[in-house]
Amino acid sequence: MSDVNLTKKQYESLSKNGRFLYDCRDPFFFIEKMWGLVRQPCYPQYEKLVEVTDPTQWKAEWFGTCHKSTEIEGMEEWEWYDFRKGKHITWQQSAIVEGCRLSVMDYKNNPNKITVKTGNGIGKSCVASLLILWYIFTFKDAVIPCTAPSSAQMKDVLWGSIADWLGKMPKVYGGLFEITGEYLRTKAAPMSWFARARTARDEKPEAFSGVHAPAVLVVADESSGVSDVIFEYGQGIMTSDFWLFLMFSNPTRPVGYFCDSFSETSTWKQYTFDSRQSPVVNKGFLEEKLTRSGLDSDDFRVFVKGEFPKVDGMDKSGYVPLLTEEQLTNAFVQDLPVPFTTLGVDPAGEGNDKSAFVGRNRHVAKILGEESVSTPLSVASKGVTLAVNSGVKAEGVAVDIFGIGAKTAIEMGKMGFHASAINVGDKAESDFLNMRAQLFWYARQWITSGGQLVKDERWLELLKIKYRYNMMGKLQILGKTEMRKQGVKSPDFADAFALTFAVSDEASDPLEDDEAEEDGGDIYD
């Protein structure tokens, strides 16, 4: 068994191939022999400290020097002691590999459950691929069940990375394996010595079930999105003689099995890595997250800092308010006689919902009107009238085309006013579940960045809007059906406000014209 260390005499009695396989128990040895990669060096004065410190406690300062950005708050610029892409695996990747090395070299005295929460861009799928190839190469009859919450993450990202690294191995070793869409098999024993890719789904929770082998490695990528029931099936691997369990993820959900693995009483070896401290992270990604989401946002916490979202105000389903009461009230301003550049129209029919109309420019938003009982023609007429009176051009009007909204947009077109028809259920940018989530997140960013709302009690609807990151790591907004079940009325004015972010608010901005500049004063003074 791999936790048995051979004496020098026993080692020398092995064949050349036997000694090579024995040496490959050390994943650093294997990675260097297969790809010529070695660990990122630290400053000479920290070499002994790195050797004796648990890898979960390694610090970026041992490997580089940080220079705080004076232009962007929270941005870190690192000057690494000696890092060369293509020659070194990063210090963060090395720490994970070291944890696996310790677990294998001294199996009885080291945790064989390793959990890693990270920001984006540190190369977690890469290091997972290297470790999967290490394990299947080194341990005879190994079985490696792998899972992720989506097919894209499982097959396009992790399995694609494995195929890439397999292709870069020396042919004499890479040729021992065959990879397909769902399996990485050894040609010598394809039915008993393999890695398997299975998407984690509640209705098919067998991703980790039925695994019994002399050596087992379990890998869960984006583990925060994997349902607890999947992990329950994985408990059976602990009956194997030799096993190792690895979890990697952005910490998108502050609930569930992955989150529990970071509790103070957990028996997992815990790693947390900040994207800003990675030698390979894309700096443009960091700058975008800082400027778009802000240093204190959950988005930045999850996808850069590698920390779970804040739990303030969280309900039992993991949803938190989009805005706090303080953020909302701080945005209130007295009425201002200014024109607008965008108009959001959220049509309703004859039910309890109201048709809502909200105008906005780059600096201020105002509820312009409502209708308790509406028809497509009445909403279209009111929308066009408000747009004309407020200085909003047709391209600046966004109409939700759900329900009677489609006919409303048609009626506007008949009036020669061709507004933008918006389906909030459509696909959005990759970070969001749908367009509704994207628009509300943009609305939040606008308010928290200084956007102001003409004071109106109807804005209190915004406090009812909640969000969370789903199992796929995408931001989603609590749906209207769920809101109604909780006794919350349809947030008509909040919806109309969110729609204003579906169209550009920059064209002909009335607050930025020459006349405003000549006045020389702040319009809010």
C-alpha positions as CSV (number, residue, x, y, z in Angstrom):
1,M,0.0,0.0,0.0
2,S,1.2,3.5,-0.8
3,D,1.7,4.6,2.9
4,V,4.4,1.9,3.3
5,N,7.8,3.4,2.7
6,L,10.4,1.0,1.3
7,T,13.8,0.6,2.8
8,K,16.8,1.5,0.6
9,K,17.4,-2.2,0.0
10,Q,13.8,-2.9,-0.9
11,Y,13.8,0.1,-3.3
12,E,17.0,-1.0,-5.0
13,S,15.6,-4.5,-5.5
14,L,12.8,-3.1,-7.6
15,S,13.0,-3.1,-11.4
16,K,13.7,0.2,-13.2
17,N,10.0,0.5,-14.0
18,G,9.1,-0.4,-10.4
19,R,11.4,2.3,-9.0
20,F,9.8,4.8,-11.4
21,L,6.3,3.9,-10.4
22,Y,7.3,4.1,-6.7
23,D,8.8,7.6,-7.2
24,C,5.6,8.6,-9.0
25,R,3.8,8.4,-5.7
26,D,5.1,11.9,-5.2
27,P,2.9,14.0,-7.5
28,F,5.6,16.6,-8.0
29,F,7.9,13.9,-9.3
30,F,5.2,12.8,-11.7
31,I,4.3,16.3,-12.9
32,E,8.0,17.1,-13.6
33,K,8.6,13.9,-15.5
34,M,5.5,14.1,-17.6
35,W,5.4,17.8,-18.4
36,G,8.7,19.3,-17.1
37,L,6.8,21.5,-14.6
38,V,8.1,22.3,-11.2
39,R,6.7,24.3,-8.3
40,Q,7.0,28.0,-8.2
41,P,10.1,29.0,-6.2
42,C,9.7,31.1,-3.0
43,Y,12.1,33.7,-1.7
44,P,15.3,31.9,-0.3
45,Q,14.6,33.0,3.2
46,Y,11.2,31.2,3.2
47,E,12.4,27.9,1.8
48,K,12.6,26.1,5.2
49,L,9.3,27.7,6.3
50,V,7.5,26.3,3.2
51,E,8.9,22.9,4.0
52,V,7.6,22.7,7.6
53,T,4.3,24.7,7.2
54,D,1.0,22.9,6.4
55,P,0.3,23.8,2.8
56,T,-3.1,25.2,3.7
57,Q,-1.2,28.0,5.5
58,W,1.2,29.0,2.8
59,K,1.3,32.7,2.1
60,A,1.6,34.7,-1.2
61,E,4.2,36.9,0.5
62,W,6.6,34.0,0.6
63,F,6.6,33.9,-3.2
64,G,6.2,37.5,-4.2
65,T,5.8,41.2,-3.2
66,C,2.5,42.9,-3.3
67,H,2.1,46.5,-4.5
68,K,-1.4,48.0,-3.8
69,S,-2.9,49.8,-6.7
70,T,-3.3,53.6,-6.1
71,E,-5.8,53.8,-9.0
72,I,-8.3,51.0,-8.1
73,E,-9.1,50.3,-4.5
74,G,-8.7,46.6,-3.7
75,M,-6.5,45.9,-6.8
76,E,-3.2,44.1,-6.0
77,E,-0.1,44.1,-8.3
78,W,2.3,41.2,-7.5
79,E,5.9,41.0,-8.4
80,W,6.8,37.3,-8.2
81,Y,10.2,36.2,-7.0
82,D,10.7,33.8,-9.9
83,F,7.7,32.6,-11.9
84,R,7.8,31.5,-15.5
85,K,4.6,30.3,-17.1
86,G,5.2,27.0,-18.9
87,K,7.9,26.0,-16.4
88,H,6.2,26.4,-13.0
89,I,2.9,25.4,-11.5
90,T,1.8,28.3,-9.3
91,W,2.3,28.4,-5.5
92,Q,-1.4,28.0,-5.1
93,Q,-1.5,24.9,-7.3
94,S,1.7,23.7,-5.6
95,A,0.0,23.9,-2.2
96,I,-2.9,21.7,-3.4
97,V,-0.5,19.2,-4.9
98,E,1.5,19.2,-1.6
99,G,-1.6,18.4,0.3
100,C,-2.2,15.4,-1.9
101,R,1.5,14.3,-1.6
102,L,1.3,14.4,2.2
103,S,-1.9,12.4,2.1
104,V,-0.4,9.7,-0.1
105,M,3.1,9.5,1.4
106,D,1.8,9.2,5.0
107,Y,-1.8,8.0,4.4
108,K,-2.5,7.1,8.0
109,N,-1.5,10.4,9.5
110,N,-2.8,13.0,7.0
111,P,-6.3,14.0,6.0
112,N,-7.4,12.4,2.8
113,K,-10.2,14.9,2.2
114,I,-9.2,18.1,0.6
115,T,-11.5,21.0,-0.1
116,V,-10.5,24.1,-2.1
117,K,-12.5,27.3,-2.5
118,T,-11.1,29.9,-4.8
119,G,-11.7,32.9,-6.9
120,N,-11.6,32.6,-10.7
121,G,-8.5,32.1,-12.7
122,I,-6.0,30.4,-10.4
123,G,-6.0,27.2,-12.5
124,K,-8.1,24.8,-10.3
125,S,-9.3,22.8,-13.3
126,C,-5.8,22.5,-14.5
127,V,-4.4,21.2,-11.2
128,A,-7.4,18.8,-10.9
129,S,-6.5,17.4,-14.3
130,L,-2.9,16.9,-13.4
131,L,-3.9,15.1,-10.2
132,I,-6.4,12.8,-12.0
133,L,-3.7,11.8,-14.5
134,W,-1.2,11.3,-11.6
135,Y,-3.5,9.1,-9.7
136,I,-4.6,6.9,-12.6
137,F,-1.0,6.4,-13.7
138,T,0.4,5.7,-10.3
139,F,-2.1,3.4,-8.6
140,K,-3.0,0.1,-10.1
141,D,-6.7,-0.6,-10.7
142,A,-7.6,3.0,-9.6
143,V,-11.1,4.2,-10.1
144,I,-11.7,7.9,-10.3
145,P,-15.4,9.1,-10.3
146,C,-15.5,12.8,-11.3
147,T,-18.6,15.1,-11.2
148,A,-19.7,18.7,-11.7
149,P,-23.1,20.4,-11.7
150,S,-23.2,20.9,-15.4
151,S,-22.2,19.2,-18.6
152,A,-20.3,22.3,-19.7
153,Q,-18.2,22.3,-16.6
154,M,-17.7,18.5,-16.5
155,K,-17.0,17.8,-20.2
156,D,-15.9,21.0,-21.7
157,V,-13.8,22.3,-18.9
158,L,-12.5,19.5,-16.7
159,W,-12.6,16.7,-19.3
160,G,-11.2,19.0,-22.0
161,S,-8.3,19.9,-19.7
162,I,-7.6,16.3,-19.0
163,A,-7.5,15.5,-22.7
164,D,-5.2,18.4,-23.3
165,W,-2.7,17.4,-20.7
166,L,-2.9,13.7,-21.7
167,G,-1.9,14.8,-25.2
168,K,1.1,16.6,-23.8
169,M,2.5,13.6,-22.0
170,P,5.4,11.6,-23.5
171,K,3.8,9.2,-26.0
172,V,5.2,6.1,-24.2
173,Y,3.1,7.1,-21.1
174,G,0.2,8.9,-22.7
175,G,-0.3,6.0,-25.1
176,L,-1.3,3.8,-22.1
177,F,-4.6,5.6,-21.9
178,E,-7.7,6.2,-24.0
179,I,-10.1,9.1,-23.4
180,T,-13.6,9.4,-24.6
181,G,-16.5,11.7,-23.8
182,E,-17.2,10.1,-20.5
183,Y,-14.2,7.9,-19.6
184,L,-10.4,8.0,-19.3
185,R,-9.4,4.3,-19.4
186,T,-6.2,2.3,-19.2
187,K,-5.8,0.2,-22.2
188,A,-4.4,-2.7,-20.0
189,A,-7.6,-3.0,-17.9
190,P,-10.3,-0.6,-19.3
191,M,-13.1,-2.0,-17.2
192,S,-11.5,-1.9,-13.8
193,W,-8.9,0.9,-14.1
194,F,-10.5,4.2,-15.2
195,A,-11.7,7.7,-14.5
196,R,-15.4,8.5,-15.2
197,A,-17.2,11.8,-15.8
198,R,-20.8,12.1,-14.6
199,T,-22.9,15.3,-14.3
200,A,-24.3,15.7,-10.8
201,R,-28.1,15.7,-10.9
202,D,-30.7,15.0,-8.1
203,E,-32.7,12.7,-10.3
204,K,-29.5,10.7,-11.2
205,P,-27.4,10.8,-8.0
206,E,-25.2,7.8,-8.8
207,A,-22.2,9.9,-9.9
208,F,-20.3,8.6,-6.9
209,S,-22.2,5.3,-6.3
210,G,-21.0,1.8,-7.0
211,V,-17.3,2.6,-6.7
212,H,-15.3,-0.1,-5.1
213,A,-11.6,-0.5,-6.0
214,P,-8.2,-0.9,-4.4
215,A,-7.6,2.8,-4.9
216,V,-10.2,5.5,-5.3
217,L,-9.9,9.2,-6.1
218,V,-13.1,11.3,-6.0
219,V,-13.1,14.7,-7.7
220,A,-16.0,17.1,-7.5
221,D,-15.5,20.2,-9.6
222,E,-17.5,23.3,-8.8
223,S,-18.6,21.4,-5.7
224,S,-20.7,24.3,-4.3
225,G,-23.2,23.6,-7.1
226,V,-23.3,19.8,-6.4
227,S,-26.4,18.7,-4.5
228,D,-26.0,17.2,-1.0
229,V,-27.7,14.0,-2.1
230,I,-24.8,13.3,-4.6
231,F,-22.3,13.5,-1.8
232,E,-24.3,11.2,0.3
233,Y,-23.9,8.5,-2.4
234,G,-20.1,9.2,-2.2
235,Q,-19.8,8.1,1.4
236,G,-19.4,4.5,0.1
237,I,-15.9,5.2,-1.2
238,M,-14.6,5.4,2.3
239,T,-14.8,1.6,2.5
240,S,-12.0,1.3,0.0
241,D,-8.5,0.4,1.2
242,F,-7.0,3.6,-0.1
243,W,-8.9,6.7,-1.2
244,L,-8.6,10.5,-1.7
245,F,-11.5,13.0,-2.0
246,L,-10.9,16.4,-3.7
247,M,-13.4,19.2,-3.9
248,F,-12.8,22.4,-5.9
249,S,-15.2,25.3,-6.3
250,N,-16.0,29.0,-6.4
251,P,-17.9,29.3,-3.0
252,T,-21.2,30.4,-4.6
253,R,-23.5,29.0,-1.9
254,P,-23.2,29.6,1.8
255,V,-25.2,26.4,2.4
256,G,-24.7,22.7,1.6
257,Y,-22.1,20.0,1.8
258,F,-19.3,22.1,0.3
259,C,-19.9,25.0,2.6
260,D,-20.0,22.6,5.6
261,S,-16.6,21.3,4.6
262,F,-15.2,24.7,5.7
263,S,-16.8,24.7,9.2
264,E,-14.6,24.9,12.2
265,T,-15.4,21.3,13.2
266,S,-14.8,19.9,9.7
267,T,-12.3,17.1,9.2
268,W,-11.4,18.4,5.6
269,K,-8.1,19.9,4.8
270,Q,-9.2,23.4,3.8
271,Y,-7.7,25.8,1.2
272,T,-8.8,29.3,0.3
273,F,-7.2,31.2,-2.5
274,D,-7.7,34.8,-3.7
275,S,-7.5,35.4,-7.4
276,R,-5.5,38.6,-6.9
277,Q,-2.7,36.5,-5.5
278,S,-2.3,34.2,-8.5
279,P,0.6,34.6,-11.0
280,V,-1.7,33.4,-13.8
281,V,-4.9,35.3,-13.2
282,N,-6.1,37.7,-15.9
283,K,-5.7,41.3,-14.6
284,G,-8.5,42.5,-16.9
285,F,-10.9,40.1,-15.1
286,L,-9.9,41.6,-11.7
287,E,-10.3,45.2,-12.9
288,E,-13.7,44.4,-14.4
289,K,-14.9,42.8,-11.1
290,L,-13.7,45.7,-9.1
291,T,-15.2,48.4,-11.2
292,R,-18.4,46.5,-12.1
293,S,-19.3,44.9,-8.8
294,G,-17.3,46.7,-6.1
295,L,-14.8,45.5,-3.4
296,D,-17.6,44.8,-0.9
297,S,-20.0,42.9,-3.2
298,D,-20.8,39.3,-3.0
299,D,-19.8,38.9,-6.6
300,F,-16.2,40.1,-5.7
301,R,-16.2,37.9,-2.6
302,V,-17.1,34.8,-4.4
303,F,-15.3,35.1,-7.7
304,V,-12.1,36.9,-6.6
305,K,-11.6,36.6,-2.9
306,G,-12.8,32.9,-2.8
307,E,-15.1,33.6,0.1
308,F,-18.7,32.6,0.6
309,P,-21.4,35.3,0.1
310,K,-22.5,37.3,3.1
311,V,-25.4,35.8,4.9
312,D,-27.0,39.0,6.2
313,G,-30.7,38.8,5.7
314,M,-30.5,35.4,4.0
315,D,-33.6,33.3,3.9
316,K,-33.8,29.5,4.2
317,S,-33.4,29.2,0.4
318,G,-30.2,31.2,0.4
319,Y,-31.6,34.4,-1.1
320,V,-30.4,37.8,0.2
321,P,-31.9,41.3,-0.4
322,L,-30.6,43.0,-3.5
323,L,-30.4,46.3,-1.6
324,T,-30.4,47.2,2.1
325,E,-32.8,49.7,3.5
326,E,-29.9,52.0,4.1
327,Q,-28.7,51.8,0.5
328,L,-32.2,52.6,-0.8
329,T,-32.9,55.5,1.5
330,N,-29.5,57.0,0.9
331,A,-30.4,57.1,-2.8
332,F,-33.5,59.2,-2.3
333,V,-33.5,62.7,-3.6
334,Q,-36.2,65.4,-3.9
335,D,-38.0,65.8,-7.2
336,L,-36.0,67.3,-10.0
337,P,-37.4,68.9,-13.2
338,V,-35.0,67.0,-15.6
339,P,-35.6,65.1,-18.8
340,F,-34.7,61.4,-19.1
341,T,-33.0,59.2,-21.7
342,T,-34.6,55.9,-20.9
343,L,-38.1,54.7,-20.0
344,G,-39.0,51.3,-18.6
345,V,-42.6,50.1,-19.3
346,D,-43.9,47.0,-17.4
347,P,-47.4,46.3,-18.7
348,A,-50.1,44.5,-16.7
349,G,-53.6,43.5,-17.5
350,E,-56.8,43.5,-15.3
351,G,-55.4,41.6,-12.3
352,N,-53.9,43.0,-9.1
353,D,-50.7,44.0,-10.9
354,K,-50.2,47.5,-12.1
355,S,-48.7,48.8,-15.3
356,A,-45.7,50.8,-14.3
357,F,-43.6,53.5,-16.0
358,V,-40.1,54.6,-14.8
359,G,-37.9,57.2,-16.4
360,R,-34.1,57.4,-15.9
361,N,-31.0,59.1,-17.0
362,R,-27.4,58.4,-16.0
363,H,-27.9,60.1,-12.6
364,V,-31.5,59.9,-11.5
365,A,-34.6,57.8,-11.9
366,K,-38.3,58.6,-11.2
367,I,-41.6,56.8,-11.2
368,L,-43.5,58.6,-13.9
369,G,-46.9,56.8,-13.7
370,E,-49.0,53.7,-13.3
371,E,-52.3,52.2,-14.5
372,S,-54.4,49.9,-12.3
373,V,-56.4,48.5,-15.3
374,S,-54.7,48.4,-18.6
375,T,-55.0,47.3,-22.2
376,P,-52.2,47.1,-24.7
377,L,-53.5,50.3,-26.4
378,S,-53.8,52.2,-23.1
379,V,-50.3,51.2,-22.0
380,A,-48.8,52.1,-25.4
381,S,-50.5,55.5,-25.4
382,K,-49.4,56.4,-21.9
383,G,-45.9,55.1,-22.6
384,V,-45.5,57.2,-25.8
385,T,-46.9,60.3,-24.1
386,L,-44.6,60.0,-21.1
387,A,-41.6,59.3,-23.4
388,V,-42.3,62.4,-25.6
389,N,-43.0,64.6,-22.5
390,S,-39.8,63.4,-20.8
391,G,-37.5,63.7,-23.9
392,V,-37.0,60.0,-24.3
393,K,-36.5,58.8,-27.9
394,A,-38.0,55.5,-29.1
395,E,-34.7,53.6,-28.9
396,G,-34.5,54.6,-25.2
397,V,-37.9,52.9,-24.3
398,A,-37.8,49.3,-23.1
399,V,-41.1,47.3,-22.9
400,D,-41.4,43.9,-21.1
401,I,-43.1,41.8,-23.8
402,F,-44.4,39.1,-21.3
403,G,-48.2,38.8,-21.3
404,I,-49.9,41.9,-22.9
405,G,-46.4,43.5,-23.3
406,A,-46.0,42.0,-26.8
407,K,-49.2,43.6,-28.0
408,T,-48.2,46.8,-26.2
409,A,-45.0,47.0,-28.2
410,I,-47.0,46.4,-31.4
411,E,-49.4,49.2,-30.6
412,M,-46.4,51.5,-30.0
413,G,-45.1,50.6,-33.4
414,K,-48.4,51.5,-35.0
415,M,-47.9,54.9,-33.5
416,G,-44.5,55.2,-35.2
417,F,-42.8,54.7,-31.9
418,H,-40.6,51.5,-32.2
419,A,-39.6,50.7,-28.6
420,S,-37.2,47.9,-27.6
421,A,-39.1,44.7,-26.9
422,I,-37.4,42.9,-23.9
423,N,-38.0,39.4,-22.8
424,V,-36.5,39.2,-19.3
425,G,-36.5,35.4,-19.5
426,D,-33.9,35.5,-22.3
427,K,-30.3,34.4,-21.9
428,A,-28.0,37.1,-20.6
429,E,-24.3,37.4,-19.9
430,S,-22.6,34.3,-18.6
431,D,-22.7,35.4,-15.0
432,F,-26.5,35.6,-14.9
433,L,-29.3,33.1,-15.1
434,N,-31.4,35.3,-17.4
435,M,-31.9,38.9,-18.5
436,R,-34.0,39.7,-15.5
437,A,-31.1,38.8,-13.2
438,Q,-28.7,40.9,-15.3
439,L,-30.9,44.0,-15.3
440,F,-31.6,43.9,-11.6
441,W,-27.9,43.5,-10.9
442,Y,-27.1,46.5,-13.1
443,A,-29.8,48.4,-11.2
444,R,-28.2,47.5,-7.9
445,Q,-24.7,48.6,-9.2
446,W,-26.2,51.9,-10.4
447,I,-27.7,52.7,-7.0
448,T,-24.7,51.7,-5.0
449,S,-22.4,53.7,-7.3
450,G,-24.4,56.9,-6.6
451,G,-27.5,56.7,-8.8
452,Q,-30.4,58.6,-7.1
453,L,-34.2,57.9,-7.0
454,V,-36.8,60.7,-6.8
455,K,-38.3,60.0,-3.4
456,D,-41.4,57.8,-3.7
457,E,-42.7,55.1,-1.3
458,R,-43.3,52.8,-4.3
459,W,-39.5,52.4,-4.5
460,L,-39.8,50.2,-1.3
461,E,-40.6,47.4,-3.7
462,L,-36.9,47.2,-4.4
463,L,-36.4,45.9,-0.9
464,K,-38.4,42.8,-1.8
465,I,-36.1,41.9,-4.6
466,K,-33.7,39.0,-3.6
467,Y,-30.9,37.2,-5.3
468,R,-28.6,34.2,-4.8
469,Y,-26.0,32.3,-6.8
470,N,-27.5,29.0,-8.1
471,M,-25.7,25.7,-8.3
472,M,-24.2,26.7,-11.6
473,G,-22.6,29.8,-10.1
474,K,-25.0,32.1,-11.9
475,L,-26.8,35.0,-10.2
476,Q,-30.6,34.6,-10.1
477,I,-33.4,36.8,-8.9
478,L,-36.2,35.3,-6.7
479,G,-39.0,34.5,-9.2
480,K,-42.4,36.1,-9.1
481,T,-44.1,32.8,-8.4
482,E,-42.0,32.3,-5.3
483,M,-42.6,35.9,-4.3
484,R,-46.4,35.4,-4.5
485,K,-46.1,32.2,-2.3
486,Q,-44.4,34.4,0.3
487,G,-47.2,36.9,0.1
488,V,-45.2,39.5,-1.8
489,K,-47.0,41.4,-4.5
490,S,-45.6,41.8,-8.0
491,P,-42.8,44.4,-7.9
492,D,-44.2,46.3,-10.9
493,F,-42.2,49.6,-10.3
494,A,-39.0,47.7,-9.5
495,D,-39.4,45.7,-12.7
496,A,-40.0,48.9,-14.8
497,F,-36.9,50.4,-13.2
498,A,-34.8,47.3,-14.1
499,L,-36.0,47.6,-17.7
500,T,-34.3,51.0,-18.0
501,F,-31.0,49.1,-18.0
502,A,-31.9,47.1,-21.1
503,V,-31.3,50.2,-23.3
504,S,-28.5,52.7,-23.4
505,D,-28.8,55.7,-21.1
506,E,-25.8,57.6,-22.6
507,A,-27.2,59.1,-25.8
508,S,-28.1,62.8,-25.6
509,D,-27.7,62.7,-21.8
510,P,-29.4,66.0,-20.7
511,L,-27.2,66.3,-17.6
512,E,-24.0,66.3,-19.7
513,D,-24.8,68.9,-22.4
514,D,-23.1,72.2,-23.0
515,E,-25.7,74.2,-21.1
516,A,-25.1,72.1,-18.0
517,E,-21.4,72.7,-18.2
518,E,-21.9,76.5,-18.7
519,D,-24.0,76.6,-15.5
520,G,-20.9,75.2,-13.7
521,G,-22.9,73.8,-10.9
522,D,-24.1,70.4,-9.7
523,I,-27.7,69.9,-10.6
524,Y,-28.3,68.3,-7.2
525,D,-27.0,71.4,-5.3
